[in-house]
Amino acid sequence: AFCHLELGDIQKADALSQEAMELTAENPAASRDQIGIVEFFRGVVLVRLGRGEEAIPLLENSWDRFFAFTPHEFTWRERVIRDALAVAEAAGDAEAAARWKARRVETAQSSTVR
């Protein structure tokens, strides 16, 4: 889905990311981190589609299930923070924006300390 998104085929990315969400939900063997990655990519697609309010819970879940445990230098960690913060600010959700800003600061500080 993400490759199609980056190539500009947003409709295909939308269909594939939705299908991945459904397959993950049906699979009892799907691990927490796998679910988090699928939610992240679905959230990114929704952001690109202008459906930020739908993306916020998926990005939050992806943080809790995967990104909170990744090294602070992990590039995708920065992407989820950036996208979620932009969506929260655009939606006027001050509480969510504050959470994502704190995550951004903590990630930046931890990355420079090492």
Phi and psi in radians as a Rosetta constraint file:
Dihedral C 1 N 2 CA 2 C 2 CIRCULARHARMONIC -1.133 0.35
Dihedral N 2 CA 2 C 2 N 3 CIRCULARHARMONIC -0.680 0.35
Dihedral C 2 N 3 CA 3 C 3 CIRCULARHARMONIC -1.061 0.35
Dihedral N 3 CA 3 C 3 N 4 CIRCULARHARMONIC -0.760 0.35
Dihedral C 3 N 4 CA 4 C 4 CIRCULARHARMONIC -1.114 0.35
Dihedral N 4 CA 4 C 4 N 5 CIRCULARHARMONIC -0.673 0.35
Dihedral C 4 N 5 CA 5 C 5 CIRCULARHARMONIC -1.071 0.35
Dihedral N 5 CA 5 C 5 N 6 CIRCULARHARMONIC -0.828 0.35
Dihedral C 5 N 6 CA 6 C 6 CIRCULARHARMONIC -1.171 0.35
Dihedral N 6 CA 6 C 6 N 7 CIRCULARHARMONIC -0.472 0.35
Dihedral C 6 N 7 CA 7 C 7 CIRCULARHARMONIC -1.471 0.35
Dihedral N 7 CA 7 C 7 N 8 CIRCULARHARMONIC -0.061 0.35
Dihedral C 7 N 8 CA 8 C 8 CIRCULARHARMONIC 1.646 0.35
Dihedral N 8 CA 8 C 8 N 9 CIRCULARHARMONIC 0.050 0.35
Dihedral C 8 N 9 CA 9 C 9 CIRCULARHARMONIC -1.631 0.35
Dihedral N 9 CA 9 C 9 N 10 CIRCULARHARMONIC 1.316 0.35
Dihedral C 9 N 10 CA 10 C 10 CIRCULARHARMONIC -1.182 0.35
Dihedral N 10 CA 10 C 10 N 11 CIRCULARHARMONIC -0.544 0.35
Dihedral C 10 N 11 CA 11 C 11 CIRCULARHARMONIC -1.151 0.35
Dihedral N 11 CA 11 C 11 N 12 CIRCULARHARMONIC -0.747 0.35
Dihedral C 11 N 12 CA 12 C 12 CIRCULARHARMONIC -1.162 0.35
Dihedral N 12 CA 12 C 12 N 13 CIRCULARHARMONIC -0.712 0.35
Dihedral C 12 N 13 CA 13 C 13 CIRCULARHARMONIC -1.074 0.35
Dihedral N 13 CA 13 C 13 N 14 CIRCULARHARMONIC -0.703 0.35
Dihedral C 13 N 14 CA 14 C 14 CIRCULARHARMONIC -1.090 0.35
Dihedral N 14 CA 14 C 14 N 15 CIRCULARHARMONIC -0.855 0.35
Dihedral C 14 N 15 CA 15 C 15 CIRCULARHARMONIC -1.096 0.35
Dihedral N 15 CA 15 C 15 N 16 CIRCULARHARMONIC -0.785 0.35
Dihedral C 15 N 16 CA 16 C 16 CIRCULARHARMONIC -1.204 0.35
Dihedral N 16 CA 16 C 16 N 17 CIRCULARHARMONIC -0.687 0.35
Dihedral C 16 N 17 CA 17 C 17 CIRCULARHARMONIC -1.209 0.35
Dihedral N 17 CA 17 C 17 N 18 CIRCULARHARMONIC -0.612 0.35
Dihedral C 17 N 18 CA 18 C 18 CIRCULARHARMONIC -1.153 0.35
Dihedral N 18 CA 18 C 18 N 19 CIRCULARHARMONIC -0.746 0.35
Dihedral C 18 N 19 CA 19 C 19 CIRCULARHARMONIC -1.092 0.35
Dihedral N 19 CA 19 C 19 N 20 CIRCULARHARMONIC -0.707 0.35
Dihedral C 19 N 20 CA 20 C 20 CIRCULARHARMONIC -1.090 0.35
Dihedral N 20 CA 20 C 20 N 21 CIRCULARHARMONIC -0.688 0.35
Dihedral C 20 N 21 CA 21 C 21 CIRCULARHARMONIC -1.070 0.35
Dihedral N 21 CA 21 C 21 N 22 CIRCULARHARMONIC -0.765 0.35
Dihedral C 21 N 22 CA 22 C 22 CIRCULARHARMONIC -1.148 0.35
Dihedral N 22 CA 22 C 22 N 23 CIRCULARHARMONIC -0.779 0.35
Dihedral C 22 N 23 CA 23 C 23 CIRCULARHARMONIC -1.101 0.35
Dihedral N 23 CA 23 C 23 N 24 CIRCULARHARMONIC -0.703 0.35
Dihedral C 23 N 24 CA 24 C 24 CIRCULARHARMONIC -1.143 0.35
Dihedral N 24 CA 24 C 24 N 25 CIRCULARHARMONIC -0.721 0.35
Dihedral C 24 N 25 CA 25 C 25 CIRCULARHARMONIC -1.125 0.35
Dihedral N 25 CA 25 C 25 N 26 CIRCULARHARMONIC -0.558 0.35
Dihedral C 25 N 26 CA 26 C 26 CIRCULARHARMONIC -1.449 0.35
Dihedral N 26 CA 26 C 26 N 27 CIRCULARHARMONIC -0.222 0.35
Dihedral C 26 N 27 CA 27 C 27 CIRCULARHARMONIC -1.758 0.35
Dihedral N 27 CA 27 C 27 N 28 CIRCULARHARMONIC 1.846 0.35
Dihedral C 27 N 28 CA 28 C 28 CIRCULARHARMONIC -1.173 0.35
Dihedral N 28 CA 28 C 28 N 29 CIRCULARHARMONIC -0.271 0.35
Dihedral C 28 N 29 CA 29 C 29 CIRCULARHARMONIC -1.540 0.35
Dihedral N 29 CA 29 C 29 N 30 CIRCULARHARMONIC -0.089 0.35
Dihedral C 29 N 30 CA 30 C 30 CIRCULARHARMONIC -1.117 0.35
Dihedral N 30 CA 30 C 30 N 31 CIRCULARHARMONIC 2.248 0.35
Dihedral C 30 N 31 CA 31 C 31 CIRCULARHARMONIC -1.438 0.35
Dihedral N 31 CA 31 C 31 N 32 CIRCULARHARMONIC 2.850 0.35
Dihedral C 31 N 32 CA 32 C 32 CIRCULARHARMONIC -0.972 0.35
Dihedral N 32 CA 32 C 32 N 33 CIRCULARHARMONIC -0.789 0.35
Dihedral C 32 N 33 CA 33 C 33 CIRCULARHARMONIC -1.223 0.35
Dihedral N 33 CA 33 C 33 N 34 CIRCULARHARMONIC -0.623 0.35
Dihedral C 33 N 34 CA 34 C 34 CIRCULARHARMONIC -1.097 0.35
Dihedral N 34 CA 34 C 34 N 35 CIRCULARHARMONIC -0.761 0.35
Dihedral C 34 N 35 CA 35 C 35 CIRCULARHARMONIC -1.082 0.35
Dihedral N 35 CA 35 C 35 N 36 CIRCULARHARMONIC -0.735 0.35
Dihedral C 35 N 36 CA 36 C 36 CIRCULARHARMONIC -1.054 0.35
Dihedral N 36 CA 36 C 36 N 37 CIRCULARHARMONIC -0.711 0.35
Dihedral C 36 N 37 CA 37 C 37 CIRCULARHARMONIC -1.169 0.35
Dihedral N 37 CA 37 C 37 N 38 CIRCULARHARMONIC -0.756 0.35
Dihedral C 37 N 38 CA 38 C 38 CIRCULARHARMONIC -1.081 0.35
Dihedral N 38 CA 38 C 38 N 39 CIRCULARHARMONIC -0.738 0.35
Dihedral C 38 N 39 CA 39 C 39 CIRCULARHARMONIC -1.128 0.35
Dihedral N 39 CA 39 C 39 N 40 CIRCULARHARMONIC -0.665 0.35
Dihedral C 39 N 40 CA 40 C 40 CIRCULARHARMONIC -1.056 0.35
Dihedral N 40 CA 40 C 40 N 41 CIRCULARHARMONIC -0.905 0.35
Dihedral C 40 N 41 CA 41 C 41 CIRCULARHARMONIC -1.125 0.35
Dihedral N 41 CA 41 C 41 N 42 CIRCULARHARMONIC -0.650 0.35
Dihedral C 41 N 42 CA 42 C 42 CIRCULARHARMONIC -1.112 0.35
Dihedral N 42 CA 42 C 42 N 43 CIRCULARHARMONIC -0.737 0.35
Dihedral C 42 N 43 CA 43 C 43 CIRCULARHARMONIC -1.062 0.35
Dihedral N 43 CA 43 C 43 N 44 CIRCULARHARMONIC -0.745 0.35
Dihedral C 43 N 44 CA 44 C 44 CIRCULARHARMONIC -1.087 0.35
Dihedral N 44 CA 44 C 44 N 45 CIRCULARHARMONIC -0.732 0.35
Dihedral C 44 N 45 CA 45 C 45 CIRCULARHARMONIC -1.084 0.35
Dihedral N 45 CA 45 C 45 N 46 CIRCULARHARMONIC -0.793 0.35
Dihedral C 45 N 46 CA 46 C 46 CIRCULARHARMONIC -1.098 0.35
Dihedral N 46 CA 46 C 46 N 47 CIRCULARHARMONIC -0.676 0.35
Dihedral C 46 N 47 CA 47 C 47 CIRCULARHARMONIC -1.037 0.35
Dihedral N 47 CA 47 C 47 N 48 CIRCULARHARMONIC -0.825 0.35
Dihedral C 47 N 48 CA 48 C 48 CIRCULARHARMONIC -1.112 0.35
Dihedral N 48 CA 48 C 48 N 49 CIRCULARHARMONIC -0.538 0.35
Dihedral C 48 N 49 CA 49 C 49 CIRCULARHARMONIC -1.377 0.35
Dihedral N 49 CA 49 C 49 N 50 CIRCULARHARMONIC -0.077 0.35
Dihedral C 49 N 50 CA 50 C 50 CIRCULARHARMONIC 1.416 0.35
Dihedral N 50 CA 50 C 50 N 51 CIRCULARHARMONIC 0.348 0.35
Dihedral C 50 N 51 CA 51 C 51 CIRCULARHARMONIC -1.924 0.35
Dihedral N 51 CA 51 C 51 N 52 CIRCULARHARMONIC 0.932 0.35
Dihedral C 51 N 52 CA 52 C 52 CIRCULARHARMONIC -1.016 0.35
Dihedral N 52 CA 52 C 52 N 53 CIRCULARHARMONIC -0.650 0.35
Dihedral C 52 N 53 CA 53 C 53 CIRCULARHARMONIC -1.105 0.35
Dihedral N 53 CA 53 C 53 N 54 CIRCULARHARMONIC -0.578 0.35
Dihedral C 53 N 54 CA 54 C 54 CIRCULARHARMONIC -1.281 0.35
Dihedral N 54 CA 54 C 54 N 55 CIRCULARHARMONIC -0.514 0.35
Dihedral C 54 N 55 CA 55 C 55 CIRCULARHARMONIC -1.318 0.35
Dihedral N 55 CA 55 C 55 N 56 CIRCULARHARMONIC -0.561 0.35
Dihedral C 55 N 56 CA 56 C 56 CIRCULARHARMONIC -0.931 0.35
Dihedral N 56 CA 56 C 56 N 57 CIRCULARHARMONIC -0.913 0.35
Dihedral C 56 N 57 CA 57 C 57 CIRCULARHARMONIC -1.111 0.35
Dihedral N 57 CA 57 C 57 N 58 CIRCULARHARMONIC -0.571 0.35
Dihedral C 57 N 58 CA 58 C 58 CIRCULARHARMONIC -1.203 0.35
Dihedral N 58 CA 58 C 58 N 59 CIRCULARHARMONIC -0.718 0.35
Dihedral C 58 N 59 CA 59 C 59 CIRCULARHARMONIC -1.169 0.35
Dihedral N 59 CA 59 C 59 N 60 CIRCULARHARMONIC -0.675 0.35
Dihedral C 59 N 60 CA 60 C 60 CIRCULARHARMONIC -1.074 0.35
Dihedral N 60 CA 60 C 60 N 61 CIRCULARHARMONIC -0.814 0.35
Dihedral C 60 N 61 CA 61 C 61 CIRCULARHARMONIC -1.091 0.35
Dihedral N 61 CA 61 C 61 N 62 CIRCULARHARMONIC -0.714 0.35
Dihedral C 61 N 62 CA 62 C 62 CIRCULARHARMONIC -1.121 0.35
Dihedral N 62 CA 62 C 62 N 63 CIRCULARHARMONIC -0.594 0.35
Dihedral C 62 N 63 CA 63 C 63 CIRCULARHARMONIC -1.121 0.35
Dihedral N 63 CA 63 C 63 N 64 CIRCULARHARMONIC -0.890 0.35
Dihedral C 63 N 64 CA 64 C 64 CIRCULARHARMONIC -1.121 0.35
Dihedral N 64 CA 64 C 64 N 65 CIRCULARHARMONIC -0.602 0.35
Dihedral C 64 N 65 CA 65 C 65 CIRCULARHARMONIC -1.551 0.35
Dihedral N 65 CA 65 C 65 N 66 CIRCULARHARMONIC -0.426 0.35
Dihedral C 65 N 66 CA 66 C 66 CIRCULARHARMONIC -2.429 0.35
Dihedral N 66 CA 66 C 66 N 67 CIRCULARHARMONIC -1.047 0.35
Dihedral C 66 N 67 CA 67 C 67 CIRCULARHARMONIC -1.161 0.35
Dihedral N 67 CA 67 C 67 N 68 CIRCULARHARMONIC -0.497 0.35
Dihedral C 67 N 68 CA 68 C 68 CIRCULARHARMONIC -1.108 0.35
Dihedral N 68 CA 68 C 68 N 69 CIRCULARHARMONIC -0.323 0.35
Dihedral C 68 N 69 CA 69 C 69 CIRCULARHARMONIC -1.818 0.35
Dihedral N 69 CA 69 C 69 N 70 CIRCULARHARMONIC 0.006 0.35
Dihedral C 69 N 70 CA 70 C 70 CIRCULARHARMONIC -1.524 0.35
Dihedral N 70 CA 70 C 70 N 71 CIRCULARHARMONIC 2.773 0.35
Dihedral C 70 N 71 CA 71 C 71 CIRCULARHARMONIC -1.040 0.35
Dihedral N 71 CA 71 C 71 N 72 CIRCULARHARMONIC 2.547 0.35
Dihedral C 71 N 72 CA 72 C 72 CIRCULARHARMONIC -1.110 0.35
Dihedral N 72 CA 72 C 72 N 73 CIRCULARHARMONIC -0.378 0.35
Dihedral C 72 N 73 CA 73 C 73 CIRCULARHARMONIC -1.459 0.35
Dihedral N 73 CA 73 C 73 N 74 CIRCULARHARMONIC -0.107 0.35
Dihedral C 73 N 74 CA 74 C 74 CIRCULARHARMONIC -1.071 0.35
Dihedral N 74 CA 74 C 74 N 75 CIRCULARHARMONIC 2.082 0.35
Dihedral C 74 N 75 CA 75 C 75 CIRCULARHARMONIC -0.979 0.35
Dihedral N 75 CA 75 C 75 N 76 CIRCULARHARMONIC -0.724 0.35
Dihedral C 75 N 76 CA 76 C 76 CIRCULARHARMONIC -1.204 0.35
Dihedral N 76 CA 76 C 76 N 77 CIRCULARHARMONIC -0.440 0.35
Dihedral C 76 N 77 CA 77 C 77 CIRCULARHARMONIC -1.042 0.35
Dihedral N 77 CA 77 C 77 N 78 CIRCULARHARMONIC -0.782 0.35
Dihedral C 77 N 78 CA 78 C 78 CIRCULARHARMONIC -1.131 0.35
Dihedral N 78 CA 78 C 78 N 79 CIRCULARHARMONIC -0.631 0.35
Dihedral C 78 N 79 CA 79 C 79 CIRCULARHARMONIC -1.149 0.35
Dihedral N 79 CA 79 C 79 N 80 CIRCULARHARMONIC -0.772 0.35
Dihedral C 79 N 80 CA 80 C 80 CIRCULARHARMONIC -1.141 0.35
Dihedral N 80 CA 80 C 80 N 81 CIRCULARHARMONIC -0.676 0.35
Dihedral C 80 N 81 CA 81 C 81 CIRCULARHARMONIC -1.100 0.35
Dihedral N 81 CA 81 C 81 N 82 CIRCULARHARMONIC -0.849 0.35
Dihedral C 81 N 82 CA 82 C 82 CIRCULARHARMONIC -1.038 0.35
Dihedral N 82 CA 82 C 82 N 83 CIRCULARHARMONIC -0.865 0.35
Dihedral C 82 N 83 CA 83 C 83 CIRCULARHARMONIC -1.135 0.35
Dihedral N 83 CA 83 C 83 N 84 CIRCULARHARMONIC -0.794 0.35
Dihedral C 83 N 84 CA 84 C 84 CIRCULARHARMONIC -1.152 0.35
Dihedral N 84 CA 84 C 84 N 85 CIRCULARHARMONIC -0.682 0.35
Dihedral C 84 N 85 CA 85 C 85 CIRCULARHARMONIC -1.127 0.35
Dihedral N 85 CA 85 C 85 N 86 CIRCULARHARMONIC -0.774 0.35
Dihedral C 85 N 86 CA 86 C 86 CIRCULARHARMONIC -1.074 0.35
Dihedral N 86 CA 86 C 86 N 87 CIRCULARHARMONIC -0.732 0.35
Dihedral C 86 N 87 CA 87 C 87 CIRCULARHARMONIC -1.179 0.35
Dihedral N 87 CA 87 C 87 N 88 CIRCULARHARMONIC -0.758 0.35
Dihedral C 87 N 88 CA 88 C 88 CIRCULARHARMONIC -1.091 0.35
Dihedral N 88 CA 88 C 88 N 89 CIRCULARHARMONIC -0.753 0.35
Dihedral C 88 N 89 CA 89 C 89 CIRCULARHARMONIC -1.146 0.35
Dihedral N 89 CA 89 C 89 N 90 CIRCULARHARMONIC -0.750 0.35
Dihedral C 89 N 90 CA 90 C 90 CIRCULARHARMONIC -1.101 0.35
Dihedral N 90 CA 90 C 90 N 91 CIRCULARHARMONIC -0.589 0.35
Dihedral C 90 N 91 CA 91 C 91 CIRCULARHARMONIC -1.448 0.35
Dihedral N 91 CA 91 C 91 N 92 CIRCULARHARMONIC -0.121 0.35
Dihedral C 91 N 92 CA 92 C 92 CIRCULARHARMONIC 1.279 0.35
Dihedral N 92 CA 92 C 92 N 93 CIRCULARHARMONIC 0.400 0.35
Dihedral C 92 N 93 CA 93 C 93 CIRCULARHARMONIC -1.575 0.35
Dihedral N 93 CA 93 C 93 N 94 CIRCULARHARMONIC 1.541 0.35
Dihedral C 93 N 94 CA 94 C 94 CIRCULARHARMONIC -1.087 0.35
Dihedral N 94 CA 94 C 94 N 95 CIRCULARHARMONIC -0.642 0.35
Dihedral C 94 N 95 CA 95 C 95 CIRCULARHARMONIC -1.136 0.35
Dihedral N 95 CA 95 C 95 N 96 CIRCULARHARMONIC -0.834 0.35
Dihedral C 95 N 96 CA 96 C 96 CIRCULARHARMONIC -1.142 0.35
Dihedral N 96 CA 96 C 96 N 97 CIRCULARHARMONIC -0.712 0.35
Dihedral C 96 N 97 CA 97 C 97 CIRCULARHARMONIC -1.061 0.35
Dihedral N 97 CA 97 C 97 N 98 CIRCULARHARMONIC -0.733 0.35
Dihedral C 97 N 98 CA 98 C 98 CIRCULARHARMONIC -1.100 0.35
Dihedral N 98 CA 98 C 98 N 99 CIRCULARHARMONIC -0.705 0.35
Dihedral C 98 N 99 CA 99 C 99 CIRCULARHARMONIC -1.059 0.35
Dihedral N 99 CA 99 C 99 N 100 CIRCULARHARMONIC -0.810 0.35
Dihedral C 99 N 100 CA 100 C 100 CIRCULARHARMONIC -1.235 0.35
Dihedral N 100 CA 100 C 100 N 101 CIRCULARHARMONIC -0.591 0.35
Dihedral C 100 N 101 CA 101 C 101 CIRCULARHARMONIC -1.117 0.35
Dihedral N 101 CA 101 C 101 N 102 CIRCULARHARMONIC -0.721 0.35
Dihedral C 101 N 102 CA 102 C 102 CIRCULARHARMONIC -1.107 0.35
Dihedral N 102 CA 102 C 102 N 103 CIRCULARHARMONIC -0.693 0.35
Dihedral C 102 N 103 CA 103 C 103 CIRCULARHARMONIC -1.132 0.35
Dihedral N 103 CA 103 C 103 N 104 CIRCULARHARMONIC -0.679 0.35
Dihedral C 103 N 104 CA 104 C 104 CIRCULARHARMONIC -1.122 0.35
Dihedral N 104 CA 104 C 104 N 105 CIRCULARHARMONIC -0.782 0.35
Dihedral C 104 N 105 CA 105 C 105 CIRCULARHARMONIC -1.119 0.35
Dihedral N 105 CA 105 C 105 N 106 CIRCULARHARMONIC -0.809 0.35
Dihedral C 105 N 106 CA 106 C 106 CIRCULARHARMONIC -1.081 0.35
Dihedral N 106 CA 106 C 106 N 107 CIRCULARHARMONIC -0.718 0.35
Dihedral C 106 N 107 CA 107 C 107 CIRCULARHARMONIC -1.153 0.35
Dihedral N 107 CA 107 C 107 N 108 CIRCULARHARMONIC -0.768 0.35
Dihedral C 107 N 108 CA 108 C 108 CIRCULARHARMONIC -1.122 0.35
Dihedral N 108 CA 108 C 108 N 109 CIRCULARHARMONIC -0.751 0.35
Dihedral C 108 N 109 CA 109 C 109 CIRCULARHARMONIC -1.145 0.35
Dihedral N 109 CA 109 C 109 N 110 CIRCULARHARMONIC -0.760 0.35
Dihedral C 109 N 110 CA 110 C 110 CIRCULARHARMONIC -1.174 0.35
Dihedral N 110 CA 110 C 110 N 111 CIRCULARHARMONIC -0.588 0.35
Dihedral C 110 N 111 CA 111 C 111 CIRCULARHARMONIC -1.208 0.35
Dihedral N 111 CA 111 C 111 N 112 CIRCULARHARMONIC -0.601 0.35
Dihedral C 111 N 112 CA 112 C 112 CIRCULARHARMONIC -1.457 0.35
Dihedral N 112 CA 112 C 112 N 113 CIRCULARHARMONIC -0.375 0.35
Dihedral C 112 N 113 CA 113 C 113 CIRCULARHARMONIC -1.256 0.35
Dihedral N 113 CA 113 C 113 N 114 CIRCULARHARMONIC -0.593 0.35
